[in-house]
């Protein structure tokens, strides 16, 4: 059990982590800090945190585990703000959706305390952000990717893995580069496509009328387009090289589908659809492709 969690960022991800730790009996006290004082106060009112800190540094003071639940673009400044109180025995984790940039920030900032930092990405969330949507079940039965580097402490890595597994997560170890390539394909590109699809419809002269006729297919396909704009701005920019590569791959496949339609070739088009449909039917979230 941890004596104190220093929570930096009292939103959906950080708040859910605090609630999950509390419910699992893994922490005695949670001290939280958010850039917005009203967010920190709301987290206190909701019982997500037990005490509010006036700064990120003071949230770390007295903590043996720290979670950075801030936008990836704020990682470096946050680590700079807390590094003076990070000890080699402390466990410091993040929940950022990209990892190469986070690791680079930590290397630049943390110096001798780098071993305390374990980069993590729990692959969970909601379209609705904010502390009001925090839930102790957010991470249960979801993947968490841990991307240790050469200076990550063995004790901290083992602690991090044990914490996420205790919260009901499936833990994977990957390099930061492998993580960012994989997430570009299965998370970042789908968000980009959903944003672009909604934007393409709404910019047409009859866009409002088209949207009025949209049904469950459009709703399900574009659900993630309602995600937080600032968070996804940062993610797409941080991982832009991998996302652009995946976008180019998608364009290539779209061109193949378009060619089949332009040629009025029902057999070719059905084959393309059938192949994709079969892969999707065999895919199970959390397990990849199921065997026949």
C-alpha atoms as a printed R data frame, in Angstrom:
    type eleno elety resid chain resno       x       y       z
1   ATOM     1    CA   UNK     A     1   0.000   0.000   0.000
2   ATOM     2    CA   UNK     A     2   1.121   3.553  -0.753
3   ATOM     3    CA   UNK     A     3   1.017   6.192   1.929
4   ATOM     4    CA   UNK     A     4   0.199   9.080  -0.395
5   ATOM     5    CA   UNK     A     5  -0.603   9.604  -4.060
6   ATOM     6    CA   UNK     A     6   0.454  12.944  -5.479
7   ATOM     7    CA   UNK     A     7  -2.035  13.490  -8.296
8   ATOM     8    CA   UNK     A     8  -1.080  16.150 -10.833
9   ATOM     9    CA   UNK     A     9  -4.063  16.692 -13.067
10  ATOM    10    CA   UNK     A    10  -7.473  16.065 -11.509
11  ATOM    11    CA   UNK     A    11  -9.405  15.255 -14.665
12  ATOM    12    CA   UNK     A    12 -10.957  12.078 -16.031
13  ATOM    13    CA   UNK     A    13  -7.767  10.017 -16.173
14  ATOM    14    CA   UNK     A    14  -6.169  11.210 -12.957
15  ATOM    15    CA   UNK     A    15  -9.409  11.219 -11.006
16  ATOM    16    CA   UNK     A    16 -10.262   7.703 -12.147
17  ATOM    17    CA   UNK     A    17  -6.813   6.471 -11.119
18  ATOM    18    CA   UNK     A    18  -7.228   7.988  -7.646
19  ATOM    19    CA   UNK     A    19 -10.685   6.466  -7.226
20  ATOM    20    CA   UNK     A    20  -9.460   3.076  -8.410
21  ATOM    21    CA   UNK     A    21  -6.502   3.128  -6.015
22  ATOM    22    CA   UNK     A    22  -8.789   4.064  -3.149
23  ATOM    23    CA   UNK     A    23 -11.313   1.348  -3.911
24  ATOM    24    CA   UNK     A    24  -8.543  -1.248  -4.171
25  ATOM    25    CA   UNK     A    25  -7.165  -0.160  -0.790
26  ATOM    26    CA   UNK     A    26  -3.820   0.708  -2.344
27  ATOM    27    CA   UNK     A    27  -3.438   4.252  -1.024
28  ATOM    28    CA   UNK     A    28  -4.135   5.958   2.298
29  ATOM    29    CA   UNK     A    29  -4.260   9.568   1.117
30  ATOM    30    CA   UNK     A    30  -4.534  11.463  -2.162
31  ATOM    31    CA   UNK     A    31  -3.215  15.002  -2.572
32  ATOM    32    CA   UNK     A    32  -4.226  16.627  -5.835
33  ATOM    33    CA   UNK     A    33  -3.253  19.598  -7.925
34  ATOM    34    CA   UNK     A    34  -4.692  20.949 -11.168
35  ATOM    35    CA   UNK     A    35  -3.806  24.038 -13.143
36  ATOM    36    CA   UNK     A    36  -7.388  25.183 -12.624
37  ATOM    37    CA   UNK     A    37  -8.129  25.743  -8.903
38  ATOM    38    CA   UNK     A    38 -11.831  25.117  -9.548
39  ATOM    39    CA   UNK     A    39 -11.007  21.644 -10.864
40  ATOM    40    CA   UNK     A    40  -8.959  20.839  -7.777
41  ATOM    41    CA   UNK     A    41 -11.761  22.130  -5.555
42  ATOM    42    CA   UNK     A    42 -14.315  20.029  -7.414
43  ATOM    43    CA   UNK     A    43 -12.138  16.930  -7.011
44  ATOM    44    CA   UNK     A    44 -12.028  17.638  -3.288
45  ATOM    45    CA   UNK     A    45 -15.807  18.059  -3.115
46  ATOM    46    CA   UNK     A    46 -16.349  14.768  -4.945
47  ATOM    47    CA   UNK     A    47 -13.995  12.907  -2.618
48  ATOM    48    CA   UNK     A    48 -11.584  12.046  -5.415
49  ATOM    49    CA   UNK     A    49  -8.755  13.695  -3.501
50  ATOM    50    CA   UNK     A    50  -8.338  14.137   0.242
51  ATOM    51    CA   UNK     A    51  -6.391  17.387   0.135
52  ATOM    52    CA   UNK     A    52  -5.738  20.094  -2.427
53  ATOM    53    CA   UNK     A    53  -2.193  21.291  -3.138
54  ATOM    54    CA   UNK     A    54  -1.489  24.838  -4.343
55  ATOM    55    CA   UNK     A    55   1.230  23.604  -6.709
56  ATOM    56    CA   UNK     A    56   2.441  20.475  -8.457
57  ATOM    57    CA   UNK     A    57   5.559  20.483  -6.281
58  ATOM    58    CA   UNK     A    58   3.513  20.492  -3.094
59  ATOM    59    CA   UNK     A    59   1.400  17.617  -4.381
60  ATOM    60    CA   UNK     A    60   4.617  15.603  -4.645
61  ATOM    61    CA   UNK     A    61   5.774  16.532  -1.154
62  ATOM    62    CA   UNK     A    62   5.287  13.545   1.137
63  ATOM    63    CA   UNK     A    63   4.087  11.269  -1.681
64  ATOM    64    CA   UNK     A    64   5.560   7.869  -2.447
65  ATOM    65    CA   UNK     A    65   3.664   7.536  -5.735
66  ATOM    66    CA   UNK     A    66   2.999  10.345  -8.217
67  ATOM    67    CA   UNK     A    67   0.783  10.320 -11.296
68  ATOM    68    CA   UNK     A    68   1.105  12.920 -14.036
69  ATOM    69    CA   UNK     A    69  -2.312  13.142 -15.690
70  ATOM    70    CA   UNK     A    70  -1.585  16.230 -17.764
71  ATOM    71    CA   UNK     A    71  -1.620  16.880 -21.531
72  ATOM    72    CA   UNK     A    72   1.469  15.423 -23.187
73  ATOM    73    CA   UNK     A    73   2.606  18.923 -24.149
74  ATOM    74    CA   UNK     A    74   2.766  19.823 -20.447
75  ATOM    75    CA   UNK     A    75   4.967  16.895 -19.446
76  ATOM    76    CA   UNK     A    76   8.296  18.708 -19.551
77  ATOM    77    CA   UNK     A    77   7.121  21.750 -17.597
78  ATOM    78    CA   UNK     A    78   5.439  19.522 -15.016
79  ATOM    79    CA   UNK     A    79   8.538  17.402 -14.504
80  ATOM    80    CA   UNK     A    80  10.614  20.562 -14.142
81  ATOM    81    CA   UNK     A    81   8.206  21.792 -11.482
82  ATOM    82    CA   UNK     A    82   8.446  18.624  -9.368
83  ATOM    83    CA   UNK     A    83  11.944  17.240  -9.962
84  ATOM    84    CA   UNK     A    84  13.442  18.797  -6.829
85  ATOM    85    CA   UNK     A    85  11.260  16.614  -4.596
86  ATOM    86    CA   UNK     A    86  11.427  13.409  -6.635
87  ATOM    87    CA   UNK     A    87  13.517  10.789  -4.857
88  ATOM    88    CA   UNK     A    88  15.053   7.603  -6.179
89  ATOM    89    CA   UNK     A    89  12.650   5.528  -4.085
90  ATOM    90    CA   UNK     A    90   9.545   7.258  -5.427
91  ATOM    91    CA   UNK     A    91   7.346   5.898  -8.224
92  ATOM    92    CA   UNK     A    92   6.431   8.533 -10.815
93  ATOM    93    CA   UNK     A    93   4.136   7.580 -13.701
94  ATOM    94    CA   UNK     A    94   2.274   9.370 -16.476
95  ATOM    95    CA   UNK     A    95  -0.765   8.470 -18.585
96  ATOM    96    CA   UNK     A    96   0.233  10.186 -21.819
97  ATOM    97    CA   UNK     A    97  -1.037   8.847 -25.134
98  ATOM    98    CA   UNK     A    98   2.362   9.281 -26.786
99  ATOM    99    CA   UNK     A    99   5.605   8.040 -25.362
100 ATOM   100    CA   UNK     A   100   8.670   9.085 -27.373
101 ATOM   101    CA   UNK     A   101   8.130  12.741 -26.579
102 ATOM   102    CA   UNK     A   102   7.347  12.011 -22.927
103 ATOM   103    CA   UNK     A   103  10.510   9.929 -22.567
104 ATOM   104    CA   UNK     A   104  12.560  12.650 -24.262
105 ATOM   105    CA   UNK     A   105  11.132  15.224 -21.837
106 ATOM   106    CA   UNK     A   106  11.989  13.038 -18.859
107 ATOM   107    CA   UNK     A   107  15.534  12.478 -20.088
108 ATOM   108    CA   UNK     A   108  16.060  16.224 -20.472
109 ATOM   109    CA   UNK     A   109  14.644  17.142 -17.094
110 ATOM   110    CA   UNK     A   110  14.992  14.451 -14.456
111 ATOM   111    CA   UNK     A   111  18.719  13.868 -14.222
112 ATOM   112    CA   UNK     A   112  19.620  11.421 -11.435
113 ATOM   113    CA   UNK     A   113  15.923  10.924 -10.635
114 ATOM   114    CA   UNK     A   114  15.130   9.474 -14.076
115 ATOM   115    CA   UNK     A   115  15.030   5.957 -12.654
116 ATOM   116    CA   UNK     A   116  11.925   6.857 -10.634
117 ATOM   117    CA   UNK     A   117   9.935   7.611 -13.786
118 ATOM   118    CA   UNK     A   118   7.938   4.836 -15.457
119 ATOM   119    CA   UNK     A   119   6.202   5.967 -18.671
120 ATOM   120    CA   UNK     A   120   2.719   4.466 -18.935
121 ATOM   121    CA   UNK     A   121  -0.259   4.657 -21.252
122 ATOM   122    CA   UNK     A   122  -3.555   3.182 -20.056
123 ATOM   123    CA   UNK     A   123  -5.607   2.671 -23.206
124 ATOM   124    CA   UNK     A   124  -8.908   3.789 -21.762
125 ATOM   125    CA   UNK     A   125 -11.026   6.899 -21.666
126 ATOM   126    CA   UNK     A   126 -14.285   8.553 -22.634
127 ATOM   127    CA   UNK     A   127 -15.385  11.223 -25.058
128 ATOM   128    CA   UNK     A   128 -16.401  13.278 -22.019
129 ATOM   129    CA   UNK     A   129 -13.491  14.692 -20.069
130 ATOM   130    CA   UNK     A   130 -13.466  16.258 -16.625
131 ATOM   131    CA   UNK     A   131 -13.442  15.167 -13.016
132 ATOM   132    CA   UNK     A   132 -17.227  14.713 -12.987
133 ATOM   133    CA   UNK     A   133 -16.821  11.746 -15.336
134 ATOM   134    CA   UNK     A   134 -14.115  10.016 -13.291
135 ATOM   135    CA   UNK     A   135 -14.925   6.437 -12.307
136 ATOM   136    CA   UNK     A   136 -12.964   3.729 -10.477
137 ATOM   137    CA   UNK     A   137 -13.822   1.272 -13.273
138 ATOM   138    CA   UNK     A   138 -12.311   3.312 -16.113
139 ATOM   139    CA   UNK     A   139  -9.189   1.158 -16.384
140 ATOM   140    CA   UNK     A   140 -10.571  -2.272 -15.544
141 ATOM   141    CA   UNK     A   141 -10.140  -4.845 -18.343
142 ATOM   142    CA   UNK     A   142  -8.177  -2.376 -20.466
143 ATOM   143    CA   UNK     A   143  -4.625  -2.475 -21.768
144 ATOM   144    CA   UNK     A   144  -1.869  -0.486 -20.139
145 ATOM   145    CA   UNK     A   145   1.358  -0.103 -22.069
146 ATOM   146    CA   UNK     A   146   4.509   0.521 -20.042
147 ATOM   147    CA   UNK     A   147   7.528   1.779 -21.973
148 ATOM   148    CA   UNK     A   148  10.556   1.465 -19.686
149 ATOM   149    CA   UNK     A   149  13.899   2.879 -20.781
150 ATOM   150    CA   UNK     A   150  17.442   1.818 -19.906
151 ATOM   151    CA   UNK     A   151  17.515   3.878 -16.689
152 ATOM   152    CA   UNK     A   152  14.076   2.900 -15.390
153 ATOM   153    CA   UNK     A   153  14.458   1.443 -11.912
154 ATOM   154    CA   UNK     A   154  13.675  -2.252 -11.610
155 ATOM   155    CA   UNK     A   155  11.782  -1.680  -8.365
156 ATOM   156    CA   UNK     A   156   9.701   1.114  -9.909
157 ATOM   157    CA   UNK     A   157   8.938  -0.958 -13.002
158 ATOM   158    CA   UNK     A   158   7.756  -3.858 -10.853
159 ATOM   159    CA   UNK     A   159   5.682  -1.491  -8.718
160 ATOM   160    CA   UNK     A   160   4.058   0.102 -11.737
161 ATOM   161    CA   UNK     A   161   3.166  -3.243 -13.223
162 ATOM   162    CA   UNK     A   162   1.725  -4.469  -9.926
163 ATOM   163    CA   UNK     A   163  -0.380  -1.312  -9.489
164 ATOM   164    CA   UNK     A   164  -1.991  -1.499 -12.924
165 ATOM   165    CA   UNK     A   165  -2.612  -5.239 -12.610
166 ATOM   166    CA   UNK     A   166  -4.241  -4.655  -9.216
167 ATOM   167    CA   UNK     A   167  -6.607  -2.227 -10.952
168 ATOM   168    CA   UNK     A   168  -7.666  -4.980 -13.357
169 ATOM   169    CA   UNK     A   169  -5.522  -3.961 -16.328
170 ATOM   170    CA   UNK     A   170  -3.651  -6.064 -18.869
171 ATOM   171    CA   UNK     A   171  -0.086  -4.796 -18.851
172 ATOM   172    CA   UNK     A   172   2.237  -4.803 -21.861
173 ATOM   173    CA   UNK     A   173   5.879  -3.760 -22.063
174 ATOM   174    CA   UNK     A   174   6.956  -2.028 -25.277
175 ATOM   175    CA   UNK     A   175   9.564   0.416 -26.448
176 ATOM   176    CA   UNK     A   176   8.374   4.035 -26.774
177 ATOM   177    CA   UNK     A   177   8.877   3.803 -30.551
178 ATOM   178    CA   UNK     A   178   6.820   0.612 -30.919
179 ATOM   179    CA   UNK     A   179   4.074   2.091 -28.765
180 ATOM   180    CA   UNK     A   180   3.773   5.243 -30.853
181 ATOM   181    CA   UNK     A   181   3.722   3.305 -34.124
182 ATOM   182    CA   UNK     A   182   0.990   0.967 -32.885
183 ATOM   183    CA   UNK     A   183  -1.166   3.689 -31.374
184 ATOM   184    CA   UNK     A   184  -0.890   5.801 -34.513
185 ATOM   185    CA   UNK     A   185  -2.544   2.965 -36.434
186 ATOM   186    CA   UNK     A   186  -5.299   1.951 -34.034
187 ATOM   187    CA   UNK     A   187  -6.061   5.119 -32.062
188 ATOM   188    CA   UNK     A   188  -4.595   8.329 -33.407
189 ATOM   189    CA   UNK     A   189  -5.500   7.757 -37.068
190 ATOM   190    CA   UNK     A   190  -9.112   6.750 -36.246
191 ATOM   191    CA   UNK     A   191  -9.513   9.980 -34.281
192 ATOM   192    CA   UNK     A   192  -8.070  11.995 -37.145
193 ATOM   193    CA   UNK     A   193 -10.431  10.302 -39.610
194 ATOM   194    CA   UNK     A   194 -13.445  10.899 -37.360
195 ATOM   195    CA   UNK     A   195 -12.577  14.584 -36.986
196 ATOM   196    CA   UNK     A   196 -12.084  14.933 -40.740
197 ATOM   197    CA   UNK     A   197 -15.290  13.054 -41.602
198 ATOM   198    CA   UNK     A   198 -17.447  15.298 -39.435
199 ATOM   199    CA   UNK     A   199 -15.667  18.370 -40.760
200 ATOM   200    CA   UNK     A   200 -16.191  17.243 -44.366
201 ATOM   201    CA   UNK     A   201 -19.938  16.861 -43.853
202 ATOM   202    CA   UNK     A   202 -20.477  20.084 -41.945
203 ATOM   203    CA   UNK     A   203 -18.611  22.173 -44.562
204 ATOM   204    CA   UNK     A   204 -20.998  21.187 -47.344
205 ATOM   205    CA   UNK     A   205 -23.835  23.553 -48.204
206 ATOM   206    CA   UNK     A   206 -26.354  20.896 -47.162
207 ATOM   207    CA   UNK     A   207 -24.296  19.645 -44.228
208 ATOM   208    CA   UNK     A   208 -26.932  20.450 -41.610
209 ATOM   209    CA   UNK     A   209 -29.582  18.551 -43.552
210 ATOM   210    CA   UNK     A   210 -27.245  15.580 -44.039
211 ATOM   211    CA   UNK     A   211 -26.445  15.459 -40.332
212 ATOM   212    CA   UNK     A   212 -30.147  15.539 -39.506
213 ATOM   213    CA   UNK     A   213 -30.516  12.253 -41.405
214 ATOM   214    CA   UNK     A   214 -27.504  10.556 -39.864
215 ATOM   215    CA   UNK     A   215 -28.231   7.320 -38.031
216 ATOM   216    CA   UNK     A   216 -26.449   4.825 -35.778
217 ATOM   217    CA   UNK     A   217 -23.691   4.137 -38.296
218 ATOM   218    CA   UNK     A   218 -22.588   7.766 -38.402
219 ATOM   219    CA   UNK     A   219 -23.064   8.072 -34.643
220 ATOM   220    CA   UNK     A   220 -20.854   5.069 -33.877
221 ATOM   221    CA   UNK     A   221 -18.231   5.899 -36.495
222 ATOM   222    CA   UNK     A   222 -17.838   9.510 -35.352
223 ATOM   223    CA   UNK     A   223 -18.296   9.058 -31.584
224 ATOM   224    CA   UNK     A   224 -14.641   9.839 -30.907
225 ATOM   225    CA   UNK     A   225 -14.882  13.106 -32.857
226 ATOM   226    CA   UNK     A   226 -16.458  14.537 -29.689
227 ATOM   227    CA   UNK     A   227 -13.153  14.058 -27.819
228 ATOM   228    CA   UNK     A   228 -11.303  16.920 -26.128
229 ATOM   229    CA   UNK     A   229  -9.830  19.209 -28.842
230 ATOM   230    CA   UNK     A   230  -6.763  20.362 -26.895
231 ATOM   231    CA   UNK     A   231  -5.811  16.855 -25.827
232 ATOM   232    CA   UNK     A   232  -6.072  15.538 -29.373
233 ATOM   233    CA   UNK     A   233  -4.294  18.537 -30.848
234 ATOM   234    CA   UNK     A   234  -1.319  17.679 -28.629
235 ATOM   235    CA   UNK     A   235  -1.450  13.948 -29.373
236 ATOM   236    CA   UNK     A   236  -1.637  14.370 -33.142
237 ATOM   237    CA   UNK     A   237   1.207  16.880 -33.175
238 ATOM   238    CA   UNK     A   238   3.385  14.852 -30.821
239 ATOM   239    CA   UNK     A   239   3.008  11.705 -32.943
240 ATOM   240    CA   UNK     A   240   2.583  13.436 -36.280
241 ATOM   241    CA   UNK     A   241   5.218  11.466 -38.200
242 ATOM   242    CA   UNK     A   242   3.643   8.109 -37.364
243 ATOM   243    CA   UNK     A   243   0.097   9.422 -37.849
244 ATOM   244    CA   UNK     A   244   0.909  10.927 -41.237
245 ATOM   245    CA   UNK     A   245   2.447   7.625 -42.335
246 ATOM   246    CA   UNK     A   246  -0.723   5.794 -41.301
247 ATOM   247    CA   UNK     A   247  -2.843   8.433 -43.031
248 ATOM   248    CA   UNK     A   248  -0.920   7.841 -46.243
249 ATOM   249    CA   UNK     A   249  -1.521   4.094 -45.940
250 ATOM   250    CA   UNK     A   250  -5.229   4.789 -45.539
251 ATOM   251    CA   UNK     A   251  -5.246   7.038 -48.594
252 ATOM   252    CA   UNK     A   252  -3.680   4.214 -50.611
253 ATOM   253    CA   UNK     A   253  -6.405   1.791 -49.589
254 ATOM   254    CA   UNK     A   254  -9.144   4.361 -50.182
255 ATOM   255    CA   UNK     A   255  -7.787   4.787 -53.704
256 ATOM   256    CA   UNK     A   256  -8.124   1.036 -54.296
257 ATOM   257    CA   UNK     A   257 -11.764   1.090 -53.141
258 ATOM   258    CA   UNK     A   258 -12.445   4.153 -55.297
259 ATOM   259    CA   UNK     A   259 -10.910   2.486 -58.342
260 ATOM   260    CA   UNK     A   260 -13.219  -0.501 -57.952
261 ATOM   261    CA   UNK     A   261 -16.229   1.835 -57.808
262 ATOM   262    CA   UNK     A   262 -15.059   3.940 -60.752
263 ATOM   263    CA   UNK     A   263 -14.607   0.767 -62.794
264 ATOM   264    CA   UNK     A   264 -18.108  -0.365 -61.798
265 ATOM   265    CA   UNK     A   265 -16.533  -3.642 -60.701
266 ATOM   266    CA   UNK     A   266 -18.870  -5.299 -58.179
267 ATOM   267    CA   UNK     A   267 -16.688  -8.383 -57.738
268 ATOM   268    CA   UNK     A   268 -13.557  -6.388 -56.903
269 ATOM   269    CA   UNK     A   269 -15.467  -4.116 -54.537
270 ATOM   270    CA   UNK     A   270 -17.175  -7.018 -52.765
271 ATOM   271    CA   UNK     A   271 -13.833  -8.795 -52.349
272 ATOM   272    CA   UNK     A   272 -12.319  -5.720 -50.717
273 ATOM   273    CA   UNK     A   273 -15.282  -5.316 -48.393
274 ATOM   274    CA   UNK     A   274 -15.406  -9.036 -47.591
275 ATOM   275    CA   UNK     A   275 -11.719  -9.126 -46.638
276 ATOM   276    CA   UNK     A   276 -12.061  -6.144 -44.318
277 ATOM   277    CA   UNK     A   277 -15.311  -7.475 -42.873
278 ATOM   278    CA   UNK     A   278 -13.716 -10.833 -42.083
279 ATOM   279    CA   UNK     A   279 -10.825  -9.210 -40.249
280 ATOM   280    CA   UNK     A   280 -13.204  -7.035 -38.237
281 ATOM   281    CA   UNK     A   281 -15.421 -10.009 -37.387
282 ATOM   282    CA   UNK     A   282 -12.440 -11.976 -36.077
283 ATOM   283    CA   UNK     A   283 -11.029  -9.078 -34.074
284 ATOM   284    CA   UNK     A   284 -11.792  -8.974 -30.365
285 ATOM   285    CA   UNK     A   285 -10.819  -5.943 -28.309
286 ATOM   286    CA   UNK     A   286  -7.921  -6.850 -26.077
287 ATOM   287    CA   UNK     A   287  -7.055 -10.052 -27.940
288 ATOM   288    CA   UNK     A   288  -6.311  -9.045 -31.534
289 ATOM   289    CA   UNK     A   289  -7.589 -11.483 -34.151
290 ATOM   290    CA   UNK     A   290  -9.492 -14.522 -32.981
291 ATOM   291    CA   UNK     A   291  -8.744 -17.881 -34.576
292 ATOM   292    CA   UNK     A   292 -11.426 -19.418 -36.752
